[in-house]
């Protein structure tokens, strides 16, 4: 769970499928696959070259999937 812009998530290659839940703007580490934006603030979430799943929260979000077969979902 990420709740501060100073939080850092680091993952090694090949260590499985990873999930980050964040209530602040966040960019995934290059080996983390999934990001869920939580709360109601309009925040951003950036993915990686992997196949990311990034659902937004109830706020106005920026969702960046980048390379990979990504699934980006806006929510109300």
mmCIF file of the N, C-alpha and C atoms, coordinates in Angstrom:
data_MODEL
# 
_entry.id   MODEL 
# 
loop_
_atom_site.group_PDB 
_atom_site.id 
_atom_site.type_symbol 
_atom_site.label_atom_id 
_atom_site.label_alt_id 
_atom_site.label_comp_id 
_atom_site.label_asym_id 
_atom_site.label_entity_id 
_atom_site.label_seq_id 
_atom_site.pdbx_PDB_ins_code 
_atom_site.Cartn_x 
_atom_site.Cartn_y 
_atom_site.Cartn_z 
_atom_site.occupancy 
_atom_site.B_iso_or_equiv 
_atom_site.pdbx_formal_charge 
_atom_site.auth_seq_id 
_atom_site.auth_comp_id 
_atom_site.auth_asym_id 
_atom_site.auth_atom_id 
_atom_site.pdbx_PDB_model_num 
ATOM 1   N N  . UNK A 1 1  ? 0.852   -1.177  0.000   1.00 0.00 ? 1  UNK A N  1 
ATOM 2   C CA . UNK A 1 1  ? 0.000   0.000   0.000   1.00 0.00 ? 1  UNK A CA 1 
ATOM 3   C C  . UNK A 1 1  ? 0.896   1.238   0.000   1.00 0.00 ? 1  UNK A C  1 
ATOM 4   N N  . UNK A 1 2  ? 0.639   2.124   -0.945  1.00 0.00 ? 2  UNK A N  1 
ATOM 5   C CA . UNK A 1 2  ? 1.391   3.376   -1.068  1.00 0.00 ? 2  UNK A CA 1 
ATOM 6   C C  . UNK A 1 2  ? 0.463   4.518   -0.673  1.00 0.00 ? 2  UNK A C  1 
ATOM 7   N N  . UNK A 1 3  ? 0.891   5.332   0.303   1.00 0.00 ? 3  UNK A N  1 
ATOM 8   C CA . UNK A 1 3  ? 0.074   6.466   0.725   1.00 0.00 ? 3  UNK A CA 1 
ATOM 9   C C  . UNK A 1 3  ? 0.875   7.754   0.876   1.00 0.00 ? 3  UNK A C  1 
ATOM 10  N N  . UNK A 1 4  ? 2.104   7.746   0.360   1.00 0.00 ? 4  UNK A N  1 
ATOM 11  C CA . UNK A 1 4  ? 2.974   8.919   0.413   1.00 0.00 ? 4  UNK A CA 1 
ATOM 12  C C  . UNK A 1 4  ? 3.809   8.972   -0.862  1.00 0.00 ? 4  UNK A C  1 
ATOM 13  N N  . UNK A 1 5  ? 4.046   10.170  -1.354  1.00 0.00 ? 5  UNK A N  1 
ATOM 14  C CA . UNK A 1 5  ? 4.862   10.302  -2.568  1.00 0.00 ? 5  UNK A CA 1 
ATOM 15  C C  . UNK A 1 5  ? 6.302   9.863   -2.339  1.00 0.00 ? 5  UNK A C  1 
ATOM 16  N N  . UNK A 1 6  ? 6.703   9.698   -1.098  1.00 0.00 ? 6  UNK A N  1 
ATOM 17  C CA . UNK A 1 6  ? 8.064   9.231   -0.812  1.00 0.00 ? 6  UNK A CA 1 
ATOM 18  C C  . UNK A 1 6  ? 8.165   7.704   -0.710  1.00 0.00 ? 6  UNK A C  1 
ATOM 19  N N  . UNK A 1 7  ? 7.038   6.993   -0.790  1.00 0.00 ? 7  UNK A N  1 
ATOM 20  C CA . UNK A 1 7  ? 7.064   5.524   -0.752  1.00 0.00 ? 7  UNK A CA 1 
ATOM 21  C C  . UNK A 1 7  ? 7.707   4.966   -2.011  1.00 0.00 ? 7  UNK A C  1 
ATOM 22  N N  . UNK A 1 8  ? 8.446   3.877   -1.865  1.00 0.00 ? 8  UNK A N  1 
ATOM 23  C CA . UNK A 1 8  ? 9.130   3.220   -2.984  1.00 0.00 ? 8  UNK A CA 1 
ATOM 24  C C  . UNK A 1 8  ? 8.798   1.737   -2.952  1.00 0.00 ? 8  UNK A C  1 
ATOM 25  N N  . UNK A 1 9  ? 8.483   1.178   -4.119  1.00 0.00 ? 9  UNK A N  1 
ATOM 26  C CA . UNK A 1 9  ? 8.244   -0.257  -4.250  1.00 0.00 ? 9  UNK A CA 1 
ATOM 27  C C  . UNK A 1 9  ? 9.267   -0.795  -5.235  1.00 0.00 ? 9  UNK A C  1 
ATOM 28  N N  . UNK A 1 10 ? 10.052  -1.789  -4.813  1.00 0.00 ? 10 UNK A N  1 
ATOM 29  C CA . UNK A 1 10 ? 11.084  -2.376  -5.665  1.00 0.00 ? 10 UNK A CA 1 
ATOM 30  C C  . UNK A 1 10 ? 10.835  -3.871  -5.774  1.00 0.00 ? 10 UNK A C  1 
ATOM 31  N N  . UNK A 1 11 ? 10.929  -4.404  -6.981  1.00 0.00 ? 11 UNK A N  1 
ATOM 32  C CA . UNK A 1 11 ? 10.709  -5.821  -7.244  1.00 0.00 ? 11 UNK A CA 1 
ATOM 33  C C  . UNK A 1 11 ? 11.803  -6.335  -8.169  1.00 0.00 ? 11 UNK A C  1 
ATOM 34  N N  . UNK A 1 12 ? 12.193  -7.582  -8.006  1.00 0.00 ? 12 UNK A N  1 
ATOM 35  C CA . UNK A 1 12 ? 13.172  -8.212  -8.891  1.00 0.00 ? 12 UNK A CA 1 
ATOM 36  C C  . UNK A 1 12 ? 12.472  -8.911  -10.046 1.00 0.00 ? 12 UNK A C  1 
ATOM 37  N N  . UNK A 1 13 ? 13.146  -9.032  -11.162 1.00 0.00 ? 13 UNK A N  1 
ATOM 38  C CA . UNK A 1 13 ? 12.597  -9.727  -12.329 1.00 0.00 ? 13 UNK A CA 1 
ATOM 39  C C  . UNK A 1 13 ? 12.301  -11.175 -11.967 1.00 0.00 ? 13 UNK A C  1 
ATOM 40  N N  . UNK A 1 14 ? 11.160  -11.680 -12.465 1.00 0.00 ? 14 UNK A N  1 
ATOM 41  C CA . UNK A 1 14 ? 10.826  -13.079 -12.288 1.00 0.00 ? 14 UNK A CA 1 
ATOM 42  C C  . UNK A 1 14 ? 10.315  -13.466 -10.917 1.00 0.00 ? 14 UNK A C  1 
ATOM 43  N N  . UNK A 1 15 ? 9.981   -12.486 -10.066 1.00 0.00 ? 15 UNK A N  1 
ATOM 44  C CA . UNK A 1 15 ? 9.502   -12.793 -8.716  1.00 0.00 ? 15 UNK A CA 1 
ATOM 45  C C  . UNK A 1 15 ? 7.982   -12.856 -8.624  1.00 0.00 ? 15 UNK A C  1 
ATOM 46  N N  . UNK A 1 16 ? 7.295   -13.098 -9.729  1.00 0.00 ? 16 UNK A N  1 
ATOM 47  C CA . UNK A 1 16 ? 5.841   -13.248 -9.706  1.00 0.00 ? 16 UNK A CA 1 
ATOM 48  C C  . UNK A 1 16 ? 5.105   -11.983 -10.098 1.00 0.00 ? 16 UNK A C  1 
ATOM 49  N N  . UNK A 1 17 ? 3.772   -12.082 -10.052 1.00 0.00 ? 17 UNK A N  1 
ATOM 50  C CA . UNK A 1 17 ? 2.892   -10.964 -10.396 1.00 0.00 ? 17 UNK A CA 1 
ATOM 51  C C  . UNK A 1 17 ? 2.692   -10.118 -9.139  1.00 0.00 ? 17 UNK A C  1 
ATOM 52  N N  . UNK A 1 18 ? 2.866   -8.816  -9.287  1.00 0.00 ? 18 UNK A N  1 
ATOM 53  C CA . UNK A 1 18 ? 2.832   -7.910  -8.140  1.00 0.00 ? 18 UNK A CA 1 
ATOM 54  C C  . UNK A 1 18 ? 1.717   -6.886  -8.282  1.00 0.00 ? 18 UNK A C  1 
ATOM 55  N N  . UNK A 1 19 ? 1.186   -6.448  -7.138  1.00 0.00 ? 19 UNK A N  1 
ATOM 56  C CA . UNK A 1 19 ? 0.090   -5.493  -7.072  1.00 0.00 ? 19 UNK A CA 1 
ATOM 57  C C  . UNK A 1 19 ? 0.450   -4.372  -6.111  1.00 0.00 ? 19 UNK A C  1 
ATOM 58  N N  . UNK A 1 20 ? 0.272   -3.119  -6.560  1.00 0.00 ? 20 UNK A N  1 
ATOM 59  C CA . UNK A 1 20 ? 0.430   -1.950  -5.693  1.00 0.00 ? 20 UNK A CA 1 
ATOM 60  C C  . UNK A 1 20 ? -0.914  -1.241  -5.626  1.00 0.00 ? 20 UNK A C  1 
ATOM 61  N N  . UNK A 1 21 ? -1.359  -0.885  -4.425  1.00 0.00 ? 21 UNK A N  1 
ATOM 62  C CA . UNK A 1 21 ? -2.540  -0.055  -4.219  1.00 0.00 ? 21 UNK A CA 1 
ATOM 63  C C  . UNK A 1 21 ? -2.046  1.303   -3.745  1.00 0.00 ? 21 UNK A C  1 
ATOM 64  N N  . UNK A 1 22 ? -2.452  2.375   -4.449  1.00 0.00 ? 22 UNK A N  1 
ATOM 65  C CA . UNK A 1 22 ? -1.905  3.691   -4.134  1.00 0.00 ? 22 UNK A CA 1 
ATOM 66  C C  . UNK A 1 22 ? -2.990  4.757   -4.063  1.00 0.00 ? 22 UNK A C  1 
ATOM 67  N N  . UNK A 1 23 ? -2.908  5.592   -3.032  1.00 0.00 ? 23 UNK A N  1 
ATOM 68  C CA . UNK A 1 23 ? -3.812  6.732   -2.892  1.00 0.00 ? 23 UNK A CA 1 
ATOM 69  C C  . UNK A 1 23 ? -3.144  8.038   -3.306  1.00 0.00 ? 23 UNK A C  1 
ATOM 70  N N  . UNK A 1 24 ? -1.921  7.951   -3.836  1.00 0.00 ? 24 UNK A N  1 
ATOM 71  C CA . UNK A 1 24 ? -1.181  9.108   -4.347  1.00 0.00 ? 24 UNK A CA 1 
ATOM 72  C C  . UNK A 1 24 ? -0.651  8.770   -5.737  1.00 0.00 ? 24 UNK A C  1 
ATOM 73  N N  . UNK A 1 25 ? -0.281  9.801   -6.496  1.00 0.00 ? 25 UNK A N  1 
ATOM 74  C CA . UNK A 1 25 ? 0.279   9.575   -7.829  1.00 0.00 ? 25 UNK A CA 1 
ATOM 75  C C  . UNK A 1 25 ? 1.470   8.629   -7.734  1.00 0.00 ? 25 UNK A C  1 
ATOM 76  N N  . UNK A 1 26 ? 1.529   7.651   -8.669  1.00 0.00 ? 26 UNK A N  1 
ATOM 77  C CA . UNK A 1 26 ? 2.556   6.625   -8.539  1.00 0.00 ? 26 UNK A CA 1 
ATOM 78  C C  . UNK A 1 26 ? 2.966   6.083   -9.904  1.00 0.00 ? 26 UNK A C  1 
ATOM 79  N N  . UNK A 1 27 ? 4.269   5.804   -10.053 1.00 0.00 ? 27 UNK A N  1 
ATOM 80  C CA . UNK A 1 27 ? 4.815   5.134   -11.231 1.00 0.00 ? 27 UNK A CA 1 
ATOM 81  C C  . UNK A 1 27 ? 5.377   3.794   -10.789 1.00 0.00 ? 27 UNK A C  1 
ATOM 82  N N  . UNK A 1 28 ? 4.954   2.732   -11.470 1.00 0.00 ? 28 UNK A N  1 
ATOM 83  C CA . UNK A 1 28 ? 5.402   1.390   -11.104 1.00 0.00 ? 28 UNK A CA 1 
ATOM 84  C C  . UNK A 1 28 ? 6.883   1.184   -11.363 1.00 0.00 ? 28 UNK A C  1 
ATOM 85  N N  . UNK A 1 29 ? 7.522   0.384   -10.513 1.00 0.00 ? 29 UNK A N  1 
ATOM 86  C CA . UNK A 1 29 ? 8.871   -0.120  -10.751 1.00 0.00 ? 29 UNK A CA 1 
ATOM 87  C C  . UNK A 1 29 ? 8.814   -0.999  -11.999 1.00 0.00 ? 29 UNK A C  1 
ATOM 88  N N  . UNK A 1 30 ? 9.886   -1.121  -12.726 1.00 0.00 ? 30 UNK A N  1 
ATOM 89  C CA . UNK A 1 30 ? 9.870   -1.810  -14.024 1.00 0.00 ? 30 UNK A CA 1 
ATOM 90  C C  . UNK A 1 30 ? 9.493   -3.281  -13.953 1.00 0.00 ? 30 UNK A C  1 
ATOM 91  N N  . UNK A 1 31 ? 9.523   -3.912  -12.777 1.00 0.00 ? 31 UNK A N  1 
ATOM 92  C CA . UNK A 1 31 ? 9.154   -5.321  -12.658 1.00 0.00 ? 31 UNK A CA 1 
ATOM 93  C C  . UNK A 1 31 ? 7.841   -5.542  -11.904 1.00 0.00 ? 31 UNK A C  1 
ATOM 94  N N  . UNK A 1 32 ? 7.099   -4.477  -11.619 1.00 0.00 ? 32 UNK A N  1 
ATOM 95  C CA . UNK A 1 32 ? 5.795   -4.590  -10.958 1.00 0.00 ? 32 UNK A CA 1 
ATOM 96  C C  . UNK A 1 32 ? 4.713   -4.469  -12.026 1.00 0.00 ? 32 UNK A C  1 
ATOM 97  N N  . UNK A 1 33 ? 3.722   -5.366  -11.979 1.00 0.00 ? 33 UNK A N  1 
ATOM 98  C CA . UNK A 1 33 ? 2.741   -5.459  -13.055 1.00 0.00 ? 33 UNK A CA 1 
ATOM 99  C C  . UNK A 1 33 ? 1.477   -4.626  -12.866 1.00 0.00 ? 33 UNK A C  1 
ATOM 100 N N  . UNK A 1 34 ? 0.913   -4.579  -11.666 1.00 0.00 ? 34 UNK A N  1 
ATOM 101 C CA . UNK A 1 34 ? -0.423  -4.009  -11.496 1.00 0.00 ? 34 UNK A CA 1 
ATOM 102 C C  . UNK A 1 34 ? -0.448  -2.871  -10.477 1.00 0.00 ? 34 UNK A C  1 
ATOM 103 N N  . UNK A 1 35 ? -1.294  -1.870  -10.788 1.00 0.00 ? 35 UNK A N  1 
ATOM 104 C CA . UNK A 1 35 ? -1.459  -0.696  -9.927  1.00 0.00 ? 35 UNK A CA 1 
ATOM 105 C C  . UNK A 1 35 ? -2.941  -0.369  -9.829  1.00 0.00 ? 35 UNK A C  1 
ATOM 106 N N  . UNK A 1 36 ? -3.457  -0.255  -8.621  1.00 0.00 ? 36 UNK A N  1 
ATOM 107 C CA . UNK A 1 36 ? -4.829  0.182   -8.400  1.00 0.00 ? 36 UNK A CA 1 
ATOM 108 C C  . UNK A 1 36 ? -4.791  1.517   -7.675  1.00 0.00 ? 36 UNK A C  1 
ATOM 109 N N  . UNK A 1 37 ? -5.461  2.522   -8.257  1.00 0.00 ? 37 UNK A N  1 
ATOM 110 C CA . UNK A 1 37 ? -5.549  3.833   -7.617  1.00 0.00 ? 37 UNK A CA 1 
ATOM 111 C C  . UNK A 1 37 ? -6.725  3.816   -6.651  1.00 0.00 ? 37 UNK A C  1 
ATOM 112 N N  . UNK A 1 38 ? -6.481  4.220   -5.406  1.00 0.00 ? 38 UNK A N  1 
ATOM 113 C CA . UNK A 1 38 ? -7.506  4.183   -4.369  1.00 0.00 ? 38 UNK A CA 1 
ATOM 114 C C  . UNK A 1 38 ? -7.881  5.597   -3.946  1.00 0.00 ? 38 UNK A C  1 
ATOM 115 N N  . UNK A 1 39 ? -8.903  5.714   -3.127  1.00 0.00 ? 39 UNK A N  1 
ATOM 116 C CA . UNK A 1 39 ? -9.349  7.016   -2.658  1.00 0.00 ? 39 UNK A CA 1 
ATOM 117 C C  . UNK A 1 39 ? -10.217 7.710   -3.689  1.00 0.00 ? 39 UNK A C  1 
ATOM 118 N N  . UNK A 1 40 ? -10.373 9.017   -3.550  1.00 0.00 ? 40 UNK A N  1 
ATOM 119 C CA . UNK A 1 40 ? -11.232 9.788   -4.453  1.00 0.00 ? 40 UNK A CA 1 
ATOM 120 C C  . UNK A 1 40 ? -10.522 10.960  -5.110  1.00 0.00 ? 40 UNK A C  1 
ATOM 121 N N  . UNK A 1 41 ? -9.253  11.199  -4.779  1.00 0.00 ? 41 UNK A N  1 
ATOM 122 C CA . UNK A 1 41 ? -8.504  12.303  -5.381  1.00 0.00 ? 41 UNK A CA 1 
ATOM 123 C C  . UNK A 1 41 ? -8.160  11.990  -6.830  1.00 0.00 ? 41 UNK A C  1 
ATOM 124 N N  . UNK A 1 42 ? -8.122  13.025  -7.666  1.00 0.00 ? 42 UNK A N  1 
ATOM 125 C CA . UNK A 1 42 ? -7.697  12.875  -9.054  1.00 0.00 ? 42 UNK A CA 1 
ATOM 126 C C  . UNK A 1 42 ? -6.186  12.723  -9.109  1.00 0.00 ? 42 UNK A C  1 
ATOM 127 N N  . UNK A 1 43 ? -5.696  11.498  -9.230  1.00 0.00 ? 43 UNK A N  1 
ATOM 128 C CA . UNK A 1 43 ? -4.261  11.213  -9.220  1.00 0.00 ? 43 UNK A CA 1 
ATOM 129 C C  . UNK A 1 43 ? -3.878  10.463  -10.485 1.00 0.00 ? 43 UNK A C  1 
ATOM 130 N N  . UNK A 1 44 ? -2.591  10.312  -10.710 1.00 0.00 ? 44 UNK A N  1 
ATOM 131 C CA . UNK A 1 44 ? -2.099  9.614   -11.886 1.00 0.00 ? 44 UNK A CA 1 
ATOM 132 C C  . UNK A 1 44 ? -1.430  8.308   -11.531 1.00 0.00 ? 44 UNK A C  1 
ATOM 133 N N  . UNK A 1 45 ? -1.440  7.411   -12.508 1.00 0.00 ? 45 UNK A N  1 
ATOM 134 C CA . UNK A 1 45 ? -0.756  6.138   -12.346 1.00 0.00 ? 45 UNK A CA 1 
ATOM 135 C C  . UNK A 1 45 ? -0.074  5.761   -13.639 1.00 0.00 ? 45 UNK A C  1 
ATOM 136 N N  . UNK A 1 46 ? 1.219   5.456   -13.584 1.00 0.00 ? 46 UNK A N  1 
ATOM 137 C CA . UNK A 1 46 ? 1.995   5.087   -14.766 1.00 0.00 ? 46 UNK A CA 1 
ATOM 138 C C  . UNK A 1 46 ? 2.471   3.655   -14.660 1.00 0.00 ? 46 UNK A C  1 
ATOM 139 N N  . UNK A 1 47 ? 2.372   2.956   -15.794 1.00 0.00 ? 47 UNK A N  1 
ATOM 140 C CA . UNK A 1 47 ? 2.821   1.575   -15.865 1.00 0.00 ? 47 UNK A CA 1 
ATOM 141 C C  . UNK A 1 47 ? 4.222   1.447   -16.418 1.00 0.00 ? 47 UNK A C  1 
ATOM 142 N N  . UNK A 1 48 ? 4.507   0.262   -16.934 1.00 0.00 ? 48 UNK A N  1 
ATOM 143 C CA . UNK A 1 48 ? 5.842   -0.093  -17.402 1.00 0.00 ? 48 UNK A CA 1 
ATOM 144 C C  . UNK A 1 48 ? 5.744   -0.766  -18.764 1.00 0.00 ? 48 UNK A C  1 
ATOM 145 N N  . UNK A 1 49 ? 6.802   -1.408  -19.186 1.00 0.00 ? 49 UNK A N  1 
ATOM 146 C CA . UNK A 1 49 ? 6.807   -2.153  -20.442 1.00 0.00 ? 49 UNK A CA 1 
ATOM 147 C C  . UNK A 1 49 ? 6.121   -3.509  -20.304 1.00 0.00 ? 49 UNK A C  1 
ATOM 148 N N  . UNK A 1 50 ? 5.714   -3.880  -19.096 1.00 0.00 ? 50 UNK A N  1 
ATOM 149 C CA . UNK A 1 50 ? 5.011   -5.145  -18.873 1.00 0.00 ? 50 UNK A CA 1 
ATOM 150 C C  . UNK A 1 50 ? 3.535   -4.988  -19.216 1.00 0.00 ? 50 UNK A C  1 
ATOM 151 N N  . UNK A 1 51 ? 2.778   -6.069  -19.156 1.00 0.00 ? 51 UNK A N  1 
ATOM 152 C CA . UNK A 1 51 ? 1.328   -6.037  -19.367 1.00 0.00 ? 51 UNK A CA 1 
ATOM 153 C C  . UNK A 1 51 ? 0.669   -5.584  -18.069 1.00 0.00 ? 51 UNK A C  1 
ATOM 154 N N  . UNK A 1 52 ? 0.460   -4.280  -17.945 1.00 0.00 ? 52 UNK A N  1 
ATOM 155 C CA . UNK A 1 52 ? -0.073  -3.702  -16.708 1.00 0.00 ? 52 UNK A CA 1 
ATOM 156 C C  . UNK A 1 52 ? -1.594  -3.700  -16.694 1.00 0.00 ? 52 UNK A C  1 
ATOM 157 N N  . UNK A 1 53 ? -2.159  -3.821  -15.482 1.00 0.00 ? 53 UNK A N  1 
ATOM 158 C CA . UNK A 1 53 ? -3.573  -3.569  -15.229 1.00 0.00 ? 53 UNK A CA 1 
ATOM 159 C C  . UNK A 1 53 ? -3.620  -2.389  -14.277 1.00 0.00 ? 53 UNK A C  1 
ATOM 160 N N  . UNK A 1 54 ? -4.269  -1.287  -14.735 1.00 0.00 ? 54 UNK A N  1 
ATOM 161 C CA . UNK A 1 54 ? -4.323  -0.074  -13.920 1.00 0.00 ? 54 UNK A CA 1 
ATOM 162 C C  . UNK A 1 54 ? -5.752  0.464   -13.918 1.00 0.00 ? 54 UNK A C  1 
ATOM 163 N N  . UNK A 1 55 ? -6.543  0.130   -12.890 1.00 0.00 ? 55 UNK A N  1 
ATOM 164 C CA . UNK A 1 55 ? -7.852  0.763   -12.750 1.00 0.00 ? 55 UNK A CA 1 
ATOM 165 C C  . UNK A 1 55 ? -7.728  2.065   -11.966 1.00 0.00 ? 55 UNK A C  1 
ATOM 166 N N  . UNK A 1 56 ? -8.475  3.070   -12.416 1.00 0.00 ? 56 UNK A N  1 
ATOM 167 C CA . UNK A 1 56 ? -8.483  4.339   -11.711 1.00 0.00 ? 56 UNK A CA 1 
ATOM 168 C C  . UNK A 1 56 ? -9.429  4.300   -10.523 1.00 0.00 ? 56 UNK A C  1 
ATOM 169 N N  . UNK A 1 57 ? -9.490  5.419   -9.806  1.00 0.00 ? 57 UNK A N  1 
ATOM 170 C CA . UNK A 1 57 ? -10.409 5.536   -8.673  1.00 0.00 ? 57 UNK A CA 1 
ATOM 171 C C  . UNK A 1 57 ? -11.588 6.418   -9.076  1.00 0.00 ? 57 UNK A C  1 
ATOM 172 N N  . UNK A 1 58 ? -12.307 6.958   -8.104  1.00 0.00 ? 58 UNK A N  1 
ATOM 173 C CA . UNK A 1 58 ? -13.477 7.784   -8.385  1.00 0.00 ? 58 UNK A CA 1 
ATOM 174 C C  . UNK A 1 58 ? -13.126 9.199   -8.838  1.00 0.00 ? 58 UNK A C  1 
ATOM 175 N N  . UNK A 1 59 ? -11.856 9.598   -8.753  1.00 0.00 ? 59 UNK A N  1 
ATOM 176 C CA . UNK A 1 59 ? -11.436 10.929  -9.174  1.00 0.00 ? 59 UNK A CA 1 
ATOM 177 C C  . UNK A 1 59 ? -11.087 10.967  -10.652 1.00 0.00 ? 59 UNK A C  1 
ATOM 178 N N  . UNK A 1 60 ? -10.750 12.137  -11.150 1.00 0.00 ? 60 UNK A N  1 
ATOM 179 C CA . UNK A 1 60 ? -10.278 12.278  -12.525 1.00 0.00 ? 60 UNK A CA 1 
ATOM 180 C C  . UNK A 1 60 ? -8.818  11.865  -12.587 1.00 0.00 ? 60 UNK A C  1 
ATOM 181 N N  . UNK A 1 61 ? -8.531  10.757  -13.243 1.00 0.00 ? 61 UNK A N  1 
ATOM 182 C CA . UNK A 1 61 ? -7.186  10.178  -13.222 1.00 0.00 ? 61 UNK A CA 1 
ATOM 183 C C  . UNK A 1 61 ? -6.485  10.271  -14.559 1.00 0.00 ? 61 UNK A C  1 
ATOM 184 N N  . UNK A 1 62 ? -5.145  10.303  -14.513 1.00 0.00 ? 62 UNK A N  1 
ATOM 185 C CA . UNK A 1 62 ? -4.296  10.070  -15.680 1.00 0.00 ? 62 UNK A CA 1 
ATOM 186 C C  . UNK A 1 62 ? -3.798  8.637   -15.546 1.00 0.00 ? 62 UNK A C  1 
ATOM 187 N N  . UNK A 1 63 ? -4.056  7.819   -16.566 1.00 0.00 ? 63 UNK A N  1 
ATOM 188 C CA . UNK A 1 63 ? -3.596  6.432   -16.567 1.00 0.00 ? 63 UNK A CA 1 
ATOM 189 C C  . UNK A 1 63 ? -2.658  6.240   -17.748 1.00 0.00 ? 63 UNK A C  1 
ATOM 190 N N  . UNK A 1 64 ? -1.415  5.867   -17.487 1.00 0.00 ? 64 UNK A N  1 
ATOM 191 C CA . UNK A 1 64 ? -0.426  5.659   -18.542 1.00 0.00 ? 64 UNK A CA 1 
ATOM 192 C C  . UNK A 1 64 ? 0.041   4.219   -18.550 1.00 0.00 ? 64 UNK A C  1 
ATOM 193 N N  . UNK A 1 65 ? -0.266  3.506   -19.621 1.00 0.00 ? 65 UNK A N  1 
ATOM 194 C CA . UNK A 1 65 ? 0.120   2.104   -19.686 1.00 0.00 ? 65 UNK A CA 1 
ATOM 195 C C  . UNK A 1 65 ? 1.488   1.889   -20.295 1.00 0.00 ? 65 UNK A C  1 
ATOM 196 N N  . UNK A 1 66 ? 1.808   2.673   -21.308 1.00 0.00 ? 66 UNK A N  1 
ATOM 197 C CA . UNK A 1 66 ? 3.080   2.573   -22.020 1.00 0.00 ? 66 UNK A CA 1 
ATOM 198 C C  . UNK A 1 66 ? 3.172   1.264   -22.807 1.00 0.00 ? 66 UNK A C  1 
ATOM 199 N N  . UNK A 1 67 ? 4.356   0.683   -22.948 1.00 0.00 ? 67 UNK A N  1 
ATOM 200 C CA . UNK A 1 67 ? 4.495   -0.528  -23.744 1.00 0.00 ? 67 UNK A CA 1 
ATOM 201 C C  . UNK A 1 67 ? 3.792   -1.688  -23.039 1.00 0.00 ? 67 UNK A C  1 
ATOM 202 N N  . UNK A 1 68 ? 3.570   -2.766  -23.776 1.00 0.00 ? 68 UNK A N  1 
ATOM 203 C CA . UNK A 1 68 ? 2.926   -3.933  -23.177 1.00 0.00 ? 68 UNK A CA 1 
ATOM 204 C C  . UNK A 1 68 ? 1.446   -3.978  -23.513 1.00 0.00 ? 68 UNK A C  1 
ATOM 205 N N  . UNK A 1 69 ? 0.822   -5.105  -23.247 1.00 0.00 ? 69 UNK A N  1 
ATOM 206 C CA . UNK A 1 69 ? -0.601  -5.314  -23.484 1.00 0.00 ? 69 UNK A CA 1 
ATOM 207 C C  . UNK A 1 69 ? -1.349  -4.899  -22.220 1.00 0.00 ? 69 UNK A C  1 
ATOM 208 N N  . UNK A 1 70 ? -1.655  -3.604  -22.122 1.00 0.00 ? 70 UNK A N  1 
ATOM 209 C CA . UNK A 1 70 ? -2.173  -3.025  -20.887 1.00 0.00 ? 70 UNK A CA 1 
ATOM 210 C C  . UNK A 1 70 ? -3.693  -2.972  -20.859 1.00 0.00 ? 70 UNK A C  1 
ATOM 211 N N  . UNK A 1 71 ? -4.245  -3.010  -19.641 1.00 0.00 ? 71 UNK A N  1 
ATOM 212 C CA . UNK A 1 71 ? -5.664  -2.799  -19.410 1.00 0.00 ? 71 UNK A CA 1 
ATOM 213 C C  . UNK A 1 71 ? -5.798  -1.591  -18.488 1.00 0.00 ? 71 UNK A C  1 
ATOM 214 N N  . UNK A 1 72 ? -6.338  -0.496  -19.030 1.00 0.00 ? 72 UNK A N  1 
ATOM 215 C CA . UNK A 1 72 ? -6.548  0.737   -18.266 1.00 0.00 ? 72 UNK A CA 1 
ATOM 216 C C  . UNK A 1 72 ? -8.049  0.931   -18.111 1.00 0.00 ? 72 UNK A C  1 
ATOM 217 N N  . UNK A 1 73 ? -8.513  1.137   -16.877 1.00 0.00 ? 73 UNK A N  1 
ATOM 218 C CA . UNK A 1 73 ? -9.944  1.227   -16.618 1.00 0.00 ? 73 UNK A CA 1 
ATOM 219 C C  . UNK A 1 73 ? -10.247 2.487   -15.830 1.00 0.00 ? 73 UNK A C  1 
ATOM 220 N N  . UNK A 1 74 ? -11.079 3.362   -16.401 1.00 0.00 ? 74 UNK A N  1 
ATOM 221 C CA . UNK A 1 74 ? -11.534 4.534   -15.664 1.00 0.00 ? 74 UNK A CA 1 
ATOM 222 C C  . UNK A 1 74 ? -12.750 4.162   -14.832 1.00 0.00 ? 74 UNK A C  1 
ATOM 223 N N  . UNK A 1 75 ? -12.882 4.731   -13.663 1.00 0.00 ? 75 UNK A N  1 
ATOM 224 C CA . UNK A 1 75 ? -14.018 4.446   -12.784 1.00 0.00 ? 75 UNK A CA 1 
ATOM 225 C C  . UNK A 1 75 ? -14.707 5.735   -12.397 1.00 0.00 ? 75 UNK A C  1 
ATOM 226 N N  . UNK A 1 76 ? -15.971 5.617   -11.998 1.00 0.00 ? 76 UNK A N  1 
ATOM 227 C CA . UNK A 1 76 ? -16.767 6.771   -11.567 1.00 0.00 ? 76 UNK A CA 1 
ATOM 228 C C  . UNK A 1 76 ? -16.645 6.975   -10.084 1.00 0.00 ? 76 UNK A C  1 
# 
